[in-house]
Amino acid sequence: MYADAANAKTKMENGFDLTNYDERTLAFAKDYANQLLAIDVNLDTTEMLDVTWGLFSKYFKPEEVNIKKELVDQHWKKQ
C-alpha cells in the first residue's frame, strides 16, 4: 500500500487524475507515517500491528490488501 501511495503521488505530481484507490493509498500513507514512522512514536510490536490493521480497514477492503484470508478474518478491524 505504501508503494502504491508513492506511485499515486508521482501520478498527482505529473498532473494525472487519481483514482479512488490512489486517493485512499495517499491518505493511508499519511496516517501510516504519522502513526507508525514518526520519530516520537513509541509502540511495541503488538501496538504497531493493531494500528496497521486499523489503518488497513479504514482505507481498504480486505481483498485489496493481499493478506491471507485467515489473518484478515482474525485481525480485520470492523469500522
C-alpha positions in Angstrom: 0.0 0.0 0.0 2.8 2.4 0.9 4.5 1.7 -2.5 1.1 2.3 -4.2 0.9 5.6 -2.5 4.4 6.6 -3.9 3.1 5.8 -7.4 -0.1 7.8 -6.7 2.0 10.7 -5.6 4.0 10.6 -8.8 0.8 10.5 -10.8 -0.5 13.5 -8.9 2.7 15.5 -9.3 2.6 14.8 -13.1 -0.9 16.0 -13.4 -2.7 12.7 -13.9 -6.1 12.1 -12.5 -6.1 10.0 -9.4 -8.4 7.0 -8.9 -10.3 6.4 -5.7 -7.8 3.8 -4.8 -4.9 6.3 -5.4 -6.5 8.8 -3.1 -7.0 6.1 -0.4 -3.4 5.0 -0.7 -2.2 8.6 -0.2 -4.4 9.0 2.9 -3.2 5.6 4.2 0.5 6.6 3.7 0.0 9.9 5.5 -1.6 8.2 8.5 0.9 5.4 8.4 3.8 7.8 8.5 2.2 9.9 11.3 1.1 7.0 13.5 3.9 4.5 13.0 7.0 6.1 11.4 7.2 9.4 13.2 10.2 9.9 15.4 8.0 10.5 18.5 6.0 7.2 18.1 6.9 4.6 20.7 4.8 1.5 20.1 5.6 -2.1 20.9 5.1 -4.7 18.1 1.6 -5.6 19.2 0.5 -2.0 19.2 2.1 -1.4 15.8 0.2 -4.4 14.4 -3.1 -3.1 15.9 -2.5 0.4 14.4 -1.7 -1.2 11.0 -4.7 -3.4 10.9 -6.9 -0.4 11.9 -5.4 1.6 9.0 -5.9 -1.2 6.6 -9.6 -1.5 7.5 -10.0 2.3 7.4 -8.8 2.7 3.9 -9.1 -0.6 2.1 -11.3 -3.6 1.5 -10.0 -7.0 2.7 -9.5 -8.2 -0.8 -7.3 -5.2 -1.6 -4.6 -5.9 1.0 -3.3 -9.2 -0.4 -3.1 -10.8 3.0 -4.1 -14.4 3.8 -7.8 -14.7 4.5 -7.2 -16.4 7.8 -5.2 -13.4 9.1 -7.8 -10.9 7.7 -10.6 -12.9 9.4 -8.7 -12.9 12.7 -7.4 -9.3 12.8 -9.5 -7.1 10.5 -11.0 -4.1 12.4 -14.7 -3.6 11.8 -15.4 0.1 11.1 
